[in-house]
């Protein structure tokens, strides 16, 4: 069982990444293999709206998104984490979401477990979490919930006990959802005498 965390923050070692680390650590303690992927470290282009992916189920743009997409497809659970910029998700996360359109054809993410982490300074957290929920819903994923923390300066979320507690709990919940979802998957028919 693998849980992939995707950070959509341009700040290295910032509040968003700190919360995601908490969630992934608790997912690992619960038995999952975990990996963190930082979108800021990738060369990614914007979606050009060509709709080619509706036919061949992959994006025609050749950049690091092929690597990101491969990791998303092999994961059982995905935790998306982003700061709030101008009452919405960061541009890095929005770019990932736009480019995930290629998964929609054929419902390639159907049944995977998804969760969101949002860090806000003051406002916009609800808008950002709603964007995550719409992403999971569009891809017919199982939504395991979210975590929210407030902070401005690097390290502020460590003082938000409720937010860090939510992130830790979220990692465990994602693992539990994966386990429960796997129990409900149809099993192949037995063959032989």
Helices and strands as residue ranges (DSSP letters): E 2-7, H 15-29, E 33-38, G 39-41, H 53-56, H 65-74, E 77-85, E 88-89, H 91-99, H 101-104, E 113-120, H 125-138, E 142-150, G 156-159, H 161-184
